[in-house]
Amino acid sequence: MGNKVAFISDSAYLEHHTGLGHPESPQRLAAIWEKLAYAGLWDELTHIEPVPASADDLLMAHGGDYIEQVGRDIEAGRTMLSSGDTSISPRSFDIALLAVGGAMQAVDAVCSGKVTSAFCAVRPPGHHATADAGMGFCIFNNAAIAARYAQKNHGIERVLIVDWDVHHGNGTQEIFYDNPSVFYFSTHQFGIYPMPMTGLGYDGQRGEGKGEGANINYPLPMGAGDDEIIAAFTEHLVPAMAEFSPEMVVISAGFDCIASDPIGGLGVTDEGIAALTRIVMDIATASADGRIISLLEGGYDLPGLASATTTHIRTMMEKR
């Protein structure tokens, strides 16, 4: 091992309740914690206790009207956000603030040099949340706020967001589509949620205005596995980053791209996750002093999620 890796999580994240049988369950985090301990990595990590973001912090990526609507939905006792297909419960606003806060503390940790990289085992996930709507199990966009926070508070100018979730991160793309300082790269399964309903995630969408060229989608056919996703990274992401030269990398780490996931239809293995992690680490080493913030997104087969997450974290601990 070589790199110091922070691990940010908390039992409070279990208090965002999604309902019996919901795939985005509190048990996802428990499975990750148990696997890290079993693998002997728990004590090797730098543990950081998350602190909630403020409502004002959310304004870095979200509109005030939407933030207020989330609060009203929860106060009214709704079990689903009025903006979309995201389950909520009485403490969901507070826990979503804690997820955003965890991402911001990860930025602080890597930008201060306390650690080289950080993994945030937080929930709810975030990459489907647009500036004005939550959807797809997401309330606030953790990755987008982390990128904006790094730029605002740490003088980071260029941020790469890499998203290997099986679903396209429509919210992240939309938030940064005209922004040349945040490069969004996504591999995802072609044609599944949320592509048909958003019209986003297709390979011709490369940004607009000043942000043209700072967005790459690489949709994969059902059944694609390690070879296809690694080729997308090596043939498209790596050359683009030689020119973009990011100063920090954010990973939307969705582990529903693995073969055992009950929702996804891709066939990525733990070895594939390790290969993707090393590619991103090489990019970060080249121009970002190794700075990586990795945020849990999807992943719904509990043993597979725990194994892939552990592989990802173990790989980040390697010396590059």
C-alpha positions in Angstrom: 0.0 0.0 0.0 1.1 3.6 -0.4 -1.6 6.3 -0.6 -3.5 7.5 2.4 -7.2 7.2 1.8 -10.0 8.8 3.8 -13.2 7.0 4.5 -16.3 9.1 5.2 -19.4 7.5 6.4 -21.8 7.5 9.4 -24.5 5.4 11.0 -26.8 8.4 10.6 -27.0 7.7 6.8 -29.1 4.7 7.7 -31.8 7.0 8.8 -32.8 7.9 5.3 -35.6 5.3 4.9 -36.7 4.3 1.4 -39.3 1.7 2.2 -39.4 -2.1 2.4 -37.8 -3.8 -0.6 -36.4 -0.6 -2.1 -33.1 -1.2 -3.8 -31.4 1.9 -2.3 -31.6 0.6 1.2 -29.6 1.4 4.4 -28.2 -2.2 4.2 -26.0 -1.1 1.3 -23.7 0.8 3.7 -23.7 -1.9 6.3 -22.5 -4.4 3.7 -19.7 -2.1 2.7 -18.6 -1.5 6.4 -18.6 -5.2 7.1 -16.6 -6.1 4.0 -14.0 -3.5 4.6 -13.5 -4.8 8.1 -13.4 -8.4 6.9 -10.8 -7.5 4.3 -8.6 -5.9 6.9 -8.8 -2.4 5.4 -11.0 -0.7 8.0 -8.1 0.2 10.3 -5.9 1.2 7.4 -8.2 4.0 6.4 -8.3 7.6 7.7 -11.8 7.9 9.1 -13.5 11.3 9.0 -16.8 11.9 10.6 -19.1 13.9 8.3 -20.6 17.2 9.3 -23.8 18.5 7.7 -23.7 21.0 4.9 -25.8 24.1 5.3 -28.8 24.9 3.2 -26.8 27.7 1.7 -24.1 25.2 0.6 -26.8 23.6 -1.6 -27.1 26.8 -3.6 -23.8 26.0 -5.2 -25.7 23.5 -7.4 -29.4 23.9 -6.7 -32.1 26.5 -7.0 -33.6 27.9 -3.8 -37.1 27.1 -4.8 -36.2 23.4 -5.2 -34.4 23.3 -1.9 -37.5 24.8 -0.2 -39.8 22.3 -1.9 -37.8 19.4 -0.6 -38.2 20.7 2.9 -42.0 21.2 2.4 -42.4 17.7 0.9 -40.7 16.1 4.0 -42.6 18.3 6.5 -45.8 17.3 4.8 -45.1 13.7 5.5 -44.8 12.7 1.8 -43.0 9.4 1.1 -41.9 10.5 -2.4 -40.4 13.8 -3.6 -42.9 15.8 -5.6 -40.3 16.4 -8.3 -39.6 12.7 -9.1 -39.1 9.1 -8.2 -37.1 9.5 -5.0 -38.3 8.1 -1.7 -38.2 10.3 1.4 -38.8 9.9 5.1 -38.9 12.3 8.1 -35.1 12.7 8.4 -34.2 12.7 4.7 -33.5 16.4 4.4 -31.0 16.3 7.3 -29.4 13.1 6.0 -29.1 14.6 2.5 -27.3 17.6 4.1 -25.0 15.1 5.8 -24.2 13.4 2.5 -23.3 16.7 0.9 -21.3 17.7 4.0 -19.4 14.4 3.7 -18.4 15.2 0.1 -17.3 18.7 1.1 -15.1 17.3 3.9 -13.6 14.9 1.5 -12.6 17.9 -0.7 -11.1 19.6 2.4 -9.1 16.4 3.3 -7.5 15.9 -0.2 -6.9 19.6 -0.9 -5.2 20.1 2.5 -2.9 17.1 1.8 -4.2 15.2 4.8 -4.9 12.3 2.5 -4.4 11.5 -1.2 -7.9 10.4 -1.9 -11.2 9.9 -0.2 -14.2 7.5 -0.5 -17.6 8.7 0.7 -20.0 5.9 1.6 -22.9 8.3 1.9 -26.6 8.2 1.0 -28.8 9.3 -0.6 -26.8 9.2 -3.9 -26.8 12.3 -6.1 -26.0 12.1 -9.7 -29.5 12.2 -11.0 -30.4 15.4 -9.1 -30.7 18.4 -11.4 -30.5 22.0 -10.3 -34.2 22.1 -9.8 -35.4 18.5 -9.3 -34.6 15.3 -7.5 -35.1 12.0 -9.2 -33.7 8.5 -9.4 -33.2 8.0 -5.7 -31.3 11.3 -5.5 -32.1 14.5 -3.6 -29.1 16.7 -3.9 -26.2 16.3 -6.3 -23.2 15.4 -4.0 -20.7 15.3 -6.9 -21.7 18.7 -8.4 -21.6 20.4 -5.0 -18.2 18.8 -4.2 -16.8 20.2 -7.5 -18.2 23.7 -6.9 -17.0 23.7 -3.4 -13.4 22.8 -4.5 -13.5 25.7 -6.9 -15.0 28.2 -4.5 -13.0 27.3 -1.3 -9.8 25.7 -2.5 -8.9 27.6 -5.6 -9.3 24.5 -7.8 -9.9 25.7 -11.4 -10.6 22.5 -13.4 -12.5 19.5 -12.1 -13.1 16.2 -13.8 -16.2 14.2 -12.9 -16.0 10.6 -13.9 -19.2 8.6 -13.7 -19.2 4.8 -14.2 -22.7 4.1 -12.8 -24.8 1.9 -15.0 -27.2 4.9 -15.3 -26.4 8.2 -16.9 -25.8 11.0 -14.4 -28.3 13.4 -16.1 -28.2 15.9 -13.2 -24.5 16.3 -13.3 -24.4 16.7 -17.1 -27.2 19.3 -16.9 -25.6 21.3 -14.1 -22.3 21.7 -15.9 -23.3 21.5 -19.6 -22.2 25.0 -20.4 -19.3 25.1 -18.0 -15.8 24.7 -19.4 -14.2 24.3 -15.9 -15.9 21.0 -15.0 -15.5 18.1 -17.5 -18.1 15.4 -17.2 -17.3 11.9 -18.5 -19.9 9.1 -18.3 -20.1 5.5 -19.2 -23.5 3.9 -18.8 -25.8 1.3 -20.3 -27.5 2.6 -23.5 -31.3 3.2 -23.4 -32.1 2.6 -19.8 -33.2 5.0 -17.1 -33.0 8.0 -17.3 -32.1 8.3 -20.9 -35.6 7.9 -22.5 -37.2 10.4 -20.1 -34.4 13.0 -20.1 -33.1 12.8 -23.6 -29.6 13.0 -22.1 -26.7 10.5 -22.1 -26.2 10.2 -25.9 -22.7 10.2 -27.4 -23.3 13.4 -29.5 -23.8 15.5 -26.4 -20.5 17.3 -25.8 -21.6 20.4 -24.0 -22.8 23.8 -25.3 -21.5 27.4 -25.4 -18.3 27.8 -23.5 -18.7 24.3 -22.2 -18.7 22.6 -25.6 -16.2 19.8 -25.6 -16.3 19.4 -21.8 -18.9 16.6 -21.8 -18.4 13.0 -23.1 -21.0 10.3 -22.9 -20.0 6.8 -23.8 -23.2 4.6 -23.7 -22.5 0.9 -23.7 -24.7 -1.9 -25.1 -26.3 -4.3 -22.7 -23.9 -7.0 -21.7 -20.8 -5.0 -22.2 -18.1 -5.8 -19.7 -14.5 -5.0 -18.7 -13.0 -4.8 -22.2 -15.6 -2.3 -23.5 -15.6 0.0 -20.5 -11.8 0.0 -20.1 -11.5 0.8 -23.8 -13.9 3.8 -23.4 -11.7 5.2 -20.6 -8.4 4.6 -22.4 -9.5 5.7 -25.9 -11.7 8.7 -24.9 -11.1 9.9 -21.3 -7.3 9.6 -21.2 -6.7 11.7 -24.4 -9.2 14.3 -23.3 -7.6 14.7 -19.9 -4.1 15.2 -21.5 -5.6 18.4 -22.8 -8.0 19.4 -20.0 -5.4 18.7 -17.2 -7.8 18.5 -14.2 -6.7 19.8 -10.8 -9.1 17.5 -8.9 -11.0 14.4 -9.9 -14.5 13.4 -8.6 -15.7 9.9 -9.2 -19.5 9.1 -9.2 -18.8 5.5 -8.2 -21.9 3.6 -9.1 -21.3 -0.2 -8.6 -24.5 -1.1 -10.4 -22.3 -1.6 -13.5 -21.1 -4.9 -12.1 -22.4 -8.2 -13.5 -24.4 -9.3 -10.4 -26.5 -6.1 -10.1 -30.2 -6.7 -10.2 -31.0 -3.4 -11.9 -28.2 -3.0 -14.4 -27.3 -5.0 -17.5 -23.6 -4.6 -17.8 -20.9 -7.2 -16.9 -18.1 -5.3 -15.2 -16.0 -7.4 -12.7 -14.0 -6.4 -9.7 -10.9 -6.5 -11.9 -12.6 -4.1 -14.2 -13.3 -1.7 -11.3 -9.7 -1.9 -10.3 -8.6 -1.1 -13.8 -10.9 1.9 -14.1 -9.7 3.1 -10.7 -6.0 2.9 -11.8 -6.8 4.8 -15.0 -8.4 7.6 -13.0 -5.5 7.6 -10.5 -3.0 8.0 -13.3 -5.0 11.0 -14.6 -5.1 12.5 -11.1 -1.3 11.8 -10.6 -0.5 13.6 -13.8 -2.1 16.9 -13.1 -4.0 16.9 -9.8 -1.4 15.8 -7.2 -3.4 12.6 -7.0 -6.5 14.3 -5.6 -9.5 12.1 -5.9 -12.9 12.3 -4.3 -15.0 9.2 -4.8 -18.7 9.2 -4.0 -21.0 6.2 -3.7 -23.8 6.3 -6.3 -25.7 3.1 -7.3 -25.0 -0.6 -6.6 -27.8 -2.8 -5.4 -26.5 -6.4 -5.1 -25.2 -6.2 -1.5 -22.3 -8.8 -1.8 -21.3 -7.5 -5.2 -21.5 -3.9 -4.0 -19.4 -4.6 -1.0 -16.8 -6.5 -3.0 -16.5 -3.9 -5.7 -16.3 -1.0 -3.3 -13.6 -2.8 -1.3 -11.7 -3.4 -4.5 -12.0 0.3 -5.5 -10.8 1.5 -2.1 -7.9 -1.1 -2.0 -6.8 0.1 -5.4 -6.8 3.7 -4.3 -4.5 2.8 -1.5 -1.9 1.6 -4.0 1.2 3.7 -4.7 1.1 5.1 -8.2 
